[in-house]
Amino acid sequence: MYTKIRSLSLLAGSWFLAMAVHAQDSAATKKVEMADRFRADGKIYVVVAVLTLILLGLILYVVRLDRKIGRLEKEIK
């Protein structure tokens, strides 16, 4: 169970790194005014923090759900 979670998290992490590298190439070619404005006002950190909290909440929910399902499967056997 933990090996599945570990392998999925490594896969997701590598995918995010690949997307970040790809995003840096396209960011140099075109400007995004909204992102520049958020960065200038310092609000980009709020956006990143909220997105991080949402992602962490979803991950914690899935992990807890997996544990509960595992416990129920053990009770059935």
PyMOL Python script that loads the backbone (N, CA, C, O; Angstrom):
from pymol import cmd

cmd.read_pdbstr("""\
ATOM      1  N   MET A   1       0.827  -1.181   0.000  1.00  0.00           N
ATOM      2  CA  MET A   1       0.000   0.000   0.000  1.00  0.00           C
ATOM      3  C   MET A   1       0.874   1.250   0.000  1.00  0.00           C
ATOM      4  O   MET A   1       0.643   2.180  -0.772  1.00  0.00           O
ATOM      5  N   TYR A   2       1.890   1.262   0.880  1.00  0.00           N
ATOM      6  CA  TYR A   2       2.755   2.435   0.948  1.00  0.00           C
ATOM      7  C   TYR A   2       3.655   2.542  -0.281  1.00  0.00           C
ATOM      8  O   TYR A   2       4.047   3.641  -0.672  1.00  0.00           O
ATOM      9  N   THR A   3       3.981   1.403  -0.888  1.00  0.00           N
ATOM     10  CA  THR A   3       4.797   1.459  -2.101  1.00  0.00           C
ATOM     11  C   THR A   3       4.004   2.071  -3.242  1.00  0.00           C
ATOM     12  O   THR A   3       4.566   2.779  -4.078  1.00  0.00           O
ATOM     13  N   LYS A   4       2.704   1.807  -3.287  1.00  0.00           N
ATOM     14  CA  LYS A   4       1.867   2.422  -4.315  1.00  0.00           C
ATOM     15  C   LYS A   4       1.812   3.938  -4.123  1.00  0.00           C
ATOM     16  O   LYS A   4       1.944   4.709  -5.074  1.00  0.00           O
ATOM     17  N   ILE A   5       1.615   4.337  -2.879  1.00  0.00           N
ATOM     18  CA  ILE A   5       1.540   5.772  -2.591  1.00  0.00           C
ATOM     19  C   ILE A   5       2.877   6.438  -2.897  1.00  0.00           C
ATOM     20  O   ILE A   5       2.914   7.529  -3.466  1.00  0.00           O
ATOM     21  N   ARG A   6       3.972   5.785  -2.520  1.00  0.00           N
ATOM     22  CA  ARG A   6       5.292   6.342  -2.776  1.00  0.00           C
ATOM     23  C   ARG A   6       5.553   6.457  -4.274  1.00  0.00           C
ATOM     24  O   ARG A   6       6.063   7.475  -4.742  1.00  0.00           O
ATOM     25  N   SER A   7       5.205   5.418  -5.023  1.00  0.00           N
ATOM     26  CA  SER A   7       5.462   5.462  -6.458  1.00  0.00           C
ATOM     27  C   SER A   7       4.581   6.498  -7.141  1.00  0.00           C
ATOM     28  O   SER A   7       5.031   7.175  -8.066  1.00  0.00           O
ATOM     29  N   LEU A   8       3.328   6.632  -6.699  1.00  0.00           N
ATOM     30  CA  LEU A   8       2.460   7.650  -7.276  1.00  0.00           C
ATOM     31  C   LEU A   8       2.936   9.059  -6.936  1.00  0.00           C
ATOM     32  O   LEU A   8       2.855   9.961  -7.769  1.00  0.00           O
ATOM     33  N   SER A   9       3.431   9.248  -5.718  1.00  0.00           N
ATOM     34  CA  SER A   9       3.932  10.574  -5.360  1.00  0.00           C
ATOM     35  C   SER A   9       5.204  10.909  -6.132  1.00  0.00           C
ATOM     36  O   SER A   9       5.400  12.059  -6.525  1.00  0.00           O
ATOM     37  N   LEU A  10       6.064   9.929  -6.351  1.00  0.00           N
ATOM     38  CA  LEU A  10       7.256  10.179  -7.165  1.00  0.00           C
ATOM     39  C   LEU A  10       6.885  10.488  -8.609  1.00  0.00           C
ATOM     40  O   LEU A  10       7.483  11.360  -9.240  1.00  0.00           O
ATOM     41  N   LEU A  11       5.899   9.770  -9.126  1.00  0.00           N
ATOM     42  CA  LEU A  11       5.439  10.028 -10.491  1.00  0.00           C
ATOM     43  C   LEU A  11       4.861  11.430 -10.600  1.00  0.00           C
ATOM     44  O   LEU A  11       5.164  12.156 -11.547  1.00  0.00           O
ATOM     45  N   ALA A  12       4.021  11.818  -9.627  1.00  0.00           N
ATOM     46  CA  ALA A  12       3.431  13.153  -9.643  1.00  0.00           C
ATOM     47  C   ALA A  12       4.506  14.229  -9.493  1.00  0.00           C
ATOM     48  O   ALA A  12       4.452  15.262 -10.159  1.00  0.00           O
ATOM     49  N   GLY A  13       5.477  13.985  -8.621  1.00  0.00           N
ATOM     50  CA  GLY A  13       6.551  14.958  -8.432  1.00  0.00           C
ATOM     51  C   GLY A  13       7.382  15.154  -9.680  1.00  0.00           C
ATOM     52  O   GLY A  13       7.736  16.280 -10.031  1.00  0.00           O
ATOM     53  N   SER A  14       7.691  14.057 -10.351  1.00  0.00           N
ATOM     54  CA  SER A  14       8.469  14.187 -11.582  1.00  0.00           C
ATOM     55  C   SER A  14       7.654  14.869 -12.669  1.00  0.00           C
ATOM     56  O   SER A  14       8.201  15.609 -13.487  1.00  0.00           O
ATOM     57  N   TRP A  15       6.348  14.623 -12.682  1.00  0.00           N
ATOM     58  CA  TRP A  15       5.500  15.277 -13.674  1.00  0.00           C
ATOM     59  C   TRP A  15       5.454  16.781 -13.413  1.00  0.00           C
ATOM     60  O   TRP A  15       5.525  17.576 -14.350  1.00  0.00           O
ATOM     61  N   PHE A  16       5.333  17.177 -12.139  1.00  0.00           N
ATOM     62  CA  PHE A  16       5.314  18.597 -11.809  1.00  0.00           C
ATOM     63  C   PHE A  16       6.634  19.263 -12.169  1.00  0.00           C
ATOM     64  O   PHE A  16       6.639  20.394 -12.652  1.00  0.00           O
ATOM     65  N   LEU A  17       7.748  18.584 -11.942  1.00  0.00           N
ATOM     66  CA  LEU A  17       9.040  19.152 -12.319  1.00  0.00           C
ATOM     67  C   LEU A  17       9.149  19.317 -13.827  1.00  0.00           C
ATOM     68  O   LEU A  17       9.661  20.324 -14.314  1.00  0.00           O
ATOM     69  N   ALA A  18       8.668  18.328 -14.558  1.00  0.00           N
ATOM     70  CA  ALA A  18       8.711  18.421 -16.019  1.00  0.00           C
ATOM     71  C   ALA A  18       7.831  19.570 -16.512  1.00  0.00           C
ATOM     72  O   ALA A  18       8.200  20.283 -17.445  1.00  0.00           O
ATOM     73  N   MET A  19       6.684  19.746 -15.890  1.00  0.00           N
ATOM     74  CA  MET A  19       5.793  20.833 -16.287  1.00  0.00           C
ATOM     75  C   MET A  19       6.411  22.191 -15.951  1.00  0.00           C
ATOM     76  O   MET A  19       6.246  23.151 -16.703  1.00  0.00           O
ATOM     77  N   ALA A  20       7.116  22.272 -14.835  1.00  0.00           N
ATOM     78  CA  ALA A  20       7.742  23.534 -14.448  1.00  0.00           C
ATOM     79  C   ALA A  20       8.838  23.911 -15.445  1.00  0.00           C
ATOM     80  O   ALA A  20       8.971  25.078 -15.815  1.00  0.00           O
ATOM     81  N   VAL A  21       9.603  22.946 -15.867  1.00  0.00           N
ATOM     82  CA  VAL A  21      10.662  23.218 -16.843  1.00  0.00           C
ATOM     83  C   VAL A  21      10.051  23.637 -18.170  1.00  0.00           C
ATOM     84  O   VAL A  21      10.535  24.565 -18.818  1.00  0.00           O
ATOM     85  N   HIS A  22       9.002  22.964 -18.567  1.00  0.00           N
ATOM     86  CA  HIS A  22       8.327  23.307 -19.826  1.00  0.00           C
ATOM     87  C   HIS A  22       7.681  24.689 -19.729  1.00  0.00           C
ATOM     88  O   HIS A  22       7.686  25.441 -20.703  1.00  0.00           O
ATOM     89  N   ALA A  23       7.130  25.026 -18.570  1.00  0.00           N
ATOM     90  CA  ALA A  23       6.465  26.313 -18.392  1.00  0.00           C
ATOM     91  C   ALA A  23       7.469  27.462 -18.463  1.00  0.00           C
ATOM     92  O   ALA A  23       7.115  28.560 -18.893  1.00  0.00           O
ATOM     93  N   GLN A  24       8.696  27.231 -18.054  1.00  0.00           N
ATOM     94  CA  GLN A  24       9.685  28.301 -18.099  1.00  0.00           C
ATOM     95  C   GLN A  24      10.035  28.668 -19.530  1.00  0.00           C
ATOM     96  O   GLN A  24      10.336  29.828 -19.812  1.00  0.00           O
ATOM     97  N   ASP A  25      10.002  27.708 -20.435  1.00  0.00           N
ATOM     98  CA  ASP A  25      10.291  28.022 -21.827  1.00  0.00           C
ATOM     99  C   ASP A  25       9.202  28.893 -22.436  1.00  0.00           C
ATOM    100  O   ASP A  25       9.506  29.851 -23.146  1.00  0.00           O
ATOM    101  N   SER A  26       7.944  28.577 -22.169  1.00  0.00           N
ATOM    102  CA  SER A  26       6.859  29.345 -22.767  1.00  0.00           C
ATOM    103  C   SER A  26       6.676  30.701 -22.092  1.00  0.00           C
ATOM    104  O   SER A  26       6.159  31.630 -22.712  1.00  0.00           O
ATOM    105  N   ALA A  27       7.088  30.829 -20.838  1.00  0.00           N
ATOM    106  CA  ALA A  27       6.938  32.100 -20.129  1.00  0.00           C
ATOM    107  C   ALA A  27       7.871  33.161 -20.697  1.00  0.00           C
ATOM    108  O   ALA A  27       7.570  34.352 -20.619  1.00  0.00           O
ATOM    109  N   ALA A  28       8.974  32.754 -21.255  1.00  0.00           N
ATOM    110  CA  ALA A  28       9.915  33.722 -21.809  1.00  0.00           C
ATOM    111  C   ALA A  28       9.397  34.325 -23.106  1.00  0.00           C
ATOM    112  O   ALA A  28       9.785  35.432 -23.477  1.00  0.00           O
ATOM    113  N   THR A  29       8.520  33.600 -23.797  1.00  0.00           N
ATOM    114  CA  THR A  29       8.050  34.079 -25.093  1.00  0.00           C
ATOM    115  C   THR A  29       6.853  35.003 -24.988  1.00  0.00           C
ATOM    116  O   THR A  29       6.685  35.880 -25.836  1.00  0.00           O
ATOM    117  N   LYS A  30       6.011  34.835 -23.968  1.00  0.00           N
ATOM    118  CA  LYS A  30       4.845  35.714 -23.845  1.00  0.00           C
ATOM    119  C   LYS A  30       4.646  36.137 -22.394  1.00  0.00           C
ATOM    120  O   LYS A  30       4.950  35.391 -21.464  1.00  0.00           O
ATOM    121  N   LYS A  31       4.130  37.347 -22.224  1.00  0.00           N
ATOM    122  CA  LYS A  31       3.907  37.899 -20.893  1.00  0.00           C
ATOM    123  C   LYS A  31       2.452  37.684 -20.475  1.00  0.00           C
ATOM    124  O   LYS A  31       1.535  37.778 -21.291  1.00  0.00           O
ATOM    125  N   VAL A  32       2.265  37.399 -19.205  1.00  0.00           N
ATOM    126  CA  VAL A  32       0.924  37.278 -18.641  1.00  0.00           C
ATOM    127  C   VAL A  32       0.747  38.443 -17.686  1.00  0.00           C
ATOM    128  O   VAL A  32       1.385  38.509 -16.635  1.00  0.00           O
ATOM    129  N   GLU A  33      -0.133  39.365 -18.070  1.00  0.00           N
ATOM    130  CA  GLU A  33      -0.279  40.600 -17.305  1.00  0.00           C
ATOM    131  C   GLU A  33      -0.821  40.343 -15.900  1.00  0.00           C
ATOM    132  O   GLU A  33      -0.393  40.988 -14.943  1.00  0.00           O
ATOM    133  N   MET A  34      -1.762  39.402 -15.772  1.00  0.00           N
ATOM    134  CA  MET A  34      -2.356  39.146 -14.463  1.00  0.00           C
ATOM    135  C   MET A  34      -1.300  38.612 -13.497  1.00  0.00           C
ATOM    136  O   MET A  34      -1.245  39.037 -12.342  1.00  0.00           O
ATOM    137  N   ALA A  35      -0.470  37.691 -13.959  1.00  0.00           N
ATOM    138  CA  ALA A  35       0.569  37.135 -13.102  1.00  0.00           C
ATOM    139  C   ALA A  35       1.593  38.197 -12.730  1.00  0.00           C
ATOM    140  O   ALA A  35       2.074  38.231 -11.597  1.00  0.00           O
ATOM    141  N   ASP A  36       1.923  39.053 -13.670  1.00  0.00           N
ATOM    142  CA  ASP A  36       2.864  40.134 -13.365  1.00  0.00           C
ATOM    143  C   ASP A  36       2.286  41.083 -12.327  1.00  0.00           C
ATOM    144  O   ASP A  36       2.996  41.555 -11.439  1.00  0.00           O
ATOM    145  N   ARG A  37       1.014  41.353 -12.444  1.00  0.00           N
ATOM    146  CA  ARG A  37       0.358  42.254 -11.487  1.00  0.00           C
ATOM    147  C   ARG A  37       0.310  41.623 -10.093  1.00  0.00           C
ATOM    148  O   ARG A  37       0.588  42.287  -9.095  1.00  0.00           O
ATOM    149  N   PHE A  38      -0.046  40.328 -10.034  1.00  0.00           N
ATOM    150  CA  PHE A  38      -0.060  39.630  -8.745  1.00  0.00           C
ATOM    151  C   PHE A  38       1.331  39.605  -8.135  1.00  0.00           C
ATOM    152  O   PHE A  38       1.489  39.805  -6.931  1.00  0.00           O
ATOM    153  N   ARG A  39       2.334  39.360  -8.958  1.00  0.00           N
ATOM    154  CA  ARG A  39       3.711  39.307  -8.460  1.00  0.00           C
ATOM    155  C   ARG A  39       4.144  40.681  -7.953  1.00  0.00           C
ATOM    156  O   ARG A  39       4.818  40.780  -6.927  1.00  0.00           O
ATOM    157  N   ALA A  40       3.764  41.728  -8.660  1.00  0.00           N
ATOM    158  CA  ALA A  40       4.143  43.086  -8.251  1.00  0.00           C
ATOM    159  C   ALA A  40       3.466  43.477  -6.938  1.00  0.00           C
ATOM    160  O   ALA A  40       4.067  44.153  -6.104  1.00  0.00           O
ATOM    161  N   ASP A  41       2.219  43.052  -6.758  1.00  0.00           N
ATOM    162  CA  ASP A  41       1.483  43.370  -5.527  1.00  0.00           C
ATOM    163  C   ASP A  41       1.819  42.432  -4.380  1.00  0.00           C
ATOM    164  O   ASP A  41       1.436  42.693  -3.239  1.00  0.00           O
ATOM    165  N   GLY A  42       2.529  41.344  -4.661  1.00  0.00           N
ATOM    166  CA  GLY A  42       2.847  40.369  -3.634  1.00  0.00           C
ATOM    167  C   GLY A  42       1.731  39.381  -3.375  1.00  0.00           C
ATOM    168  O   GLY A  42       1.811  38.600  -2.427  1.00  0.00           O
ATOM    169  N   LYS A  43       0.689  39.394  -4.195  1.00  0.00           N
ATOM    170  CA  LYS A  43      -0.446  38.498  -3.997  1.00  0.00           C
ATOM    171  C   LYS A  43      -0.217  37.119  -4.600  1.00  0.00           C
ATOM    172  O   LYS A  43      -0.985  36.195  -4.335  1.00  0.00           O
ATOM    173  N   ILE A  44       0.819  36.969  -5.399  1.00  0.00           N
ATOM    174  CA  ILE A  44       1.091  35.672  -6.015  1.00  0.00           C
ATOM    175  C   ILE A  44       1.384  34.634  -4.938  1.00  0.00           C
ATOM    176  O   ILE A  44       1.087  33.453  -5.118  1.00  0.00           O
ATOM    177  N   TYR A  45       1.966  35.069  -3.815  1.00  0.00           N
ATOM    178  CA  TYR A  45       2.259  34.146  -2.720  1.00  0.00           C
ATOM    179  C   TYR A  45       0.978  33.647  -2.063  1.00  0.00           C
ATOM    180  O   TYR A  45       0.916  32.507  -1.601  1.00  0.00           O
ATOM    181  N   VAL A  46      -0.031  34.489  -2.021  1.00  0.00           N
ATOM    182  CA  VAL A  46      -1.329  34.072  -1.484  1.00  0.00           C
ATOM    183  C   VAL A  46      -1.949  33.024  -2.400  1.00  0.00           C
ATOM    184  O   VAL A  46      -2.489  32.024  -1.926  1.00  0.00           O
ATOM    185  N   VAL A  47      -1.874  33.246  -3.694  1.00  0.00           N
ATOM    186  CA  VAL A  47      -2.423  32.290  -4.661  1.00  0.00           C
ATOM    187  C   VAL A  47      -1.695  30.958  -4.542  1.00  0.00           C
ATOM    188  O   VAL A  47      -2.335  29.906  -4.517  1.00  0.00           O
ATOM    189  N   VAL A  48      -0.384  30.987  -4.468  1.00  0.00           N
ATOM    190  CA  VAL A  48       0.395  29.756  -4.350  1.00  0.00           C
ATOM    191  C   VAL A  48       0.080  29.055  -3.032  1.00  0.00           C
ATOM    192  O   VAL A  48      -0.028  27.830  -3.002  1.00  0.00           O
ATOM    193  N   ALA A  49      -0.067  29.801  -1.951  1.00  0.00           N
ATOM    194  CA  ALA A  49      -0.381  29.204  -0.651  1.00  0.00           C
ATOM    195  C   ALA A  49      -1.750  28.535  -0.660  1.00  0.00           C
ATOM    196  O   ALA A  49      -1.907  27.436  -0.128  1.00  0.00           O
ATOM    197  N   VAL A  50      -2.734  29.185  -1.258  1.00  0.00           N
ATOM    198  CA  VAL A  50      -4.079  28.599  -1.318  1.00  0.00           C
ATOM    199  C   VAL A  50      -4.079  27.335  -2.159  1.00  0.00           C
ATOM    200  O   VAL A  50      -4.682  26.333  -1.775  1.00  0.00           O
ATOM    201  N   LEU A  51      -3.413  27.372  -3.297  1.00  0.00           N
ATOM    202  CA  LEU A  51      -3.340  26.181  -4.141  1.00  0.00           C
ATOM    203  C   LEU A  51      -2.610  25.044  -3.440  1.00  0.00           C
ATOM    204  O   LEU A  51      -2.999  23.883  -3.567  1.00  0.00           O
ATOM    205  N   THR A  52      -1.559  25.372  -2.704  1.00  0.00           N
ATOM    206  CA  THR A  52      -0.819  24.347  -1.955  1.00  0.00           C
ATOM    207  C   THR A  52      -1.693  23.733  -0.868  1.00  0.00           C
ATOM    208  O   THR A  52      -1.681  22.517  -0.676  1.00  0.00           O
ATOM    209  N   LEU A  53      -2.446  24.559  -0.160  1.00  0.00           N
ATOM    210  CA  LEU A  53      -3.333  24.046   0.877  1.00  0.00           C
ATOM    211  C   LEU A  53      -4.414  23.136   0.300  1.00  0.00           C
ATOM    212  O   LEU A  53      -4.733  22.097   0.878  1.00  0.00           O
ATOM    213  N   ILE A  54      -4.965  23.524  -0.825  1.00  0.00           N
ATOM    214  CA  ILE A  54      -5.984  22.692  -1.471  1.00  0.00           C
ATOM    215  C   ILE A  54      -5.392  21.362  -1.887  1.00  0.00           C
ATOM    216  O   ILE A  54      -6.001  20.316  -1.659  1.00  0.00           O
ATOM    217  N   LEU A  55      -4.220  21.382  -2.491  1.00  0.00           N
ATOM    218  CA  LEU A  55      -3.572  20.150  -2.925  1.00  0.00           C
ATOM    219  C   LEU A  55      -3.222  19.258  -1.736  1.00  0.00           C
ATOM    220  O   LEU A  55      -3.442  18.048  -1.792  1.00  0.00           O
ATOM    221  N   LEU A  56      -2.684  19.830  -0.668  1.00  0.00           N
ATOM    222  CA  LEU A  56      -2.366  19.049   0.525  1.00  0.00           C
ATOM    223  C   LEU A  56      -3.626  18.465   1.161  1.00  0.00           C
ATOM    224  O   LEU A  56      -3.615  17.330   1.637  1.00  0.00           O
ATOM    225  N   GLY A  57      -4.701  19.233   1.168  1.00  0.00           N
ATOM    226  CA  GLY A  57      -5.972  18.729   1.696  1.00  0.00           C
ATOM    227  C   GLY A  57      -6.478  17.541   0.905  1.00  0.00           C
ATOM    228  O   GLY A  57      -6.949  16.562   1.485  1.00  0.00           O
ATOM    229  N   LEU A  58      -6.388  17.615  -0.404  1.00  0.00           N
ATOM    230  CA  LEU A  58      -6.822  16.497  -1.244  1.00  0.00           C
ATOM    231  C   LEU A  58      -5.952  15.265  -1.027  1.00  0.00           C
ATOM    232  O   LEU A  58      -6.459  14.145  -0.966  1.00  0.00           O
ATOM    233  N   ILE A  59      -4.654  15.471  -0.911  1.00  0.00           N
ATOM    234  CA  ILE A  59      -3.744  14.342  -0.691  1.00  0.00           C
ATOM    235  C   ILE A  59      -4.023  13.689   0.658  1.00  0.00           C
ATOM    236  O   ILE A  59      -4.078  12.463   0.750  1.00  0.00           O
ATOM    237  N   LEU A  60      -4.199  14.490   1.701  1.00  0.00           N
ATOM    238  CA  LEU A  60      -4.504  13.943   3.022  1.00  0.00           C
ATOM    239  C   LEU A  60      -5.836  13.190   3.018  1.00  0.00           C
ATOM    240  O   LEU A  60      -5.961  12.145   3.656  1.00  0.00           O
ATOM    241  N   TYR A  61      -6.815  13.713   2.309  1.00  0.00           N
ATOM    242  CA  TYR A  61      -8.107  13.050   2.206  1.00  0.00           C
ATOM    243  C   TYR A  61      -7.971  11.681   1.544  1.00  0.00           C
ATOM    244  O   TYR A  61      -8.547  10.701   2.014  1.00  0.00           O
ATOM    245  N   VAL A  62      -7.221  11.616   0.470  1.00  0.00           N
ATOM    246  CA  VAL A  62      -7.042  10.348  -0.244  1.00  0.00           C
ATOM    247  C   VAL A  62      -6.280   9.343   0.614  1.00  0.00           C
ATOM    248  O   VAL A  62      -6.616   8.159   0.618  1.00  0.00           O
ATOM    249  N   VAL A  63      -5.266   9.794   1.335  1.00  0.00           N
ATOM    250  CA  VAL A  63      -4.501   8.895   2.195  1.00  0.00           C
ATOM    251  C   VAL A  63      -5.382   8.352   3.311  1.00  0.00           C
ATOM    252  O   VAL A  63      -5.347   7.155   3.593  1.00  0.00           O
ATOM    253  N   ARG A  64      -6.170   9.210   3.951  1.00  0.00           N
ATOM    254  CA  ARG A  64      -7.070   8.749   5.007  1.00  0.00           C
ATOM    255  C   ARG A  64      -8.112   7.788   4.468  1.00  0.00           C
ATOM    256  O   ARG A  64      -8.429   6.787   5.110  1.00  0.00           O
ATOM    257  N   LEU A  65      -8.644   8.083   3.300  1.00  0.00           N
ATOM    258  CA  LEU A  65      -9.630   7.202   2.677  1.00  0.00           C
ATOM    259  C   LEU A  65      -9.017   5.847   2.348  1.00  0.00           C
ATOM    260  O   LEU A  65      -9.666   4.815   2.514  1.00  0.00           O
ATOM    261  N   ASP A  66      -7.775   5.845   1.885  1.00  0.00           N
ATOM    262  CA  ASP A  66      -7.090   4.596   1.575  1.00  0.00           C
ATOM    263  C   ASP A  66      -6.884   3.764   2.839  1.00  0.00           C
ATOM    264  O   ASP A  66      -7.053   2.545   2.811  1.00  0.00           O
ATOM    265  N   ARG A  67      -6.528   4.399   3.925  1.00  0.00           N
ATOM    266  CA  ARG A  67      -6.353   3.679   5.187  1.00  0.00           C
ATOM    267  C   ARG A  67      -7.665   3.076   5.673  1.00  0.00           C
ATOM    268  O   ARG A  67      -7.698   1.935   6.134  1.00  0.00           O
ATOM    269  N   LYS A  68      -8.745   3.848   5.569  1.00  0.00           N
ATOM    270  CA  LYS A  68     -10.047   3.339   5.997  1.00  0.00           C
ATOM    271  C   LYS A  68     -10.485   2.148   5.142  1.00  0.00           C
ATOM    272  O   LYS A  68     -10.996   1.155   5.661  1.00  0.00           O
ATOM    273  N   ILE A  69     -10.284   2.254   3.850  1.00  0.00           N
ATOM    274  CA  ILE A  69     -10.650   1.159   2.953  1.00  0.00           C
ATOM    275  C   ILE A  69      -9.805  -0.065   3.251  1.00  0.00           C
ATOM    276  O   ILE A  69     -10.314  -1.186   3.251  1.00  0.00           O
ATOM    277  N   GLY A  70      -8.515   0.135   3.506  1.00  0.00           N
ATOM    278  CA  GLY A  70      -7.634  -0.978   3.861  1.00  0.00           C
ATOM    279  C   GLY A  70      -8.081  -1.672   5.139  1.00  0.00           C
ATOM    280  O   GLY A  70      -8.051  -2.900   5.229  1.00  0.00           O
ATOM    281  N   ARG A  71      -8.496  -0.880   6.129  1.00  0.00           N
ATOM    282  CA  ARG A  71      -8.983  -1.436   7.380  1.00  0.00           C
ATOM    283  C   ARG A  71     -10.263  -2.247   7.154  1.00  0.00           C
ATOM    284  O   ARG A  71     -10.425  -3.325   7.726  1.00  0.00           O
ATOM    285  N   LEU A  72     -11.152  -1.739   6.336  1.00  0.00           N
ATOM    286  CA  LEU A  72     -12.395  -2.470   6.032  1.00  0.00           C
ATOM    287  C   LEU A  72     -12.108  -3.764   5.275  1.00  0.00           C
ATOM    288  O   LEU A  72     -12.754  -4.784   5.514  1.00  0.00           O
ATOM    289  N   GLU A  73     -11.142  -3.720   4.366  1.00  0.00           N
ATOM    290  CA  GLU A  73     -10.786  -4.927   3.615  1.00  0.00           C
ATOM    291  C   GLU A  73     -10.216  -5.991   4.558  1.00  0.00           C
ATOM    292  O   GLU A  73     -10.497  -7.178   4.388  1.00  0.00           O
ATOM    293  N   LYS A  74      -9.426  -5.582   5.542  1.00  0.00           N
ATOM    294  CA  LYS A  74      -8.878  -6.535   6.507  1.00  0.00           C
ATOM    295  C   LYS A  74      -9.987  -7.148   7.363  1.00  0.00           C
ATOM    296  O   LYS A  74      -9.927  -8.331   7.699  1.00  0.00           O
ATOM    297  N   GLU A  75     -11.000  -6.350   7.717  1.00  0.00           N
ATOM    298  CA  GLU A  75     -12.115  -6.865   8.512  1.00  0.00           C
ATOM    299  C   GLU A  75     -12.933  -7.885   7.726  1.00  0.00           C
ATOM    300  O   GLU A  75     -13.425  -8.857   8.298  1.00  0.00           O
ATOM    301  N   ILE A  76     -13.080  -7.673   6.434  1.00  0.00           N
ATOM    302  CA  ILE A  76     -13.853  -8.595   5.594  1.00  0.00           C
ATOM    303  C   ILE A  76     -13.144  -9.927   5.478  1.00  0.00           C
ATOM    304  O   ILE A  76     -13.791 -10.973   5.502  1.00  0.00           O
ATOM    305  N   LYS A  77     -11.830  -9.910   5.354  1.00  0.00           N
ATOM    306  CA  LYS A  77     -11.050 -11.156   5.240  1.00  0.00           C
ATOM    307  C   LYS A  77     -11.007 -11.816   6.564  1.00  0.00           C
ATOM    308  O   LYS A  77     -10.404 -12.880   6.704  1.00  0.00           O
TER     309      LYS A  77
END
""", "prot")
cmd.dss("prot")
cmd.show_as("cartoon", "prot")
cmd.util.cbc("prot")
cmd.orient("prot")
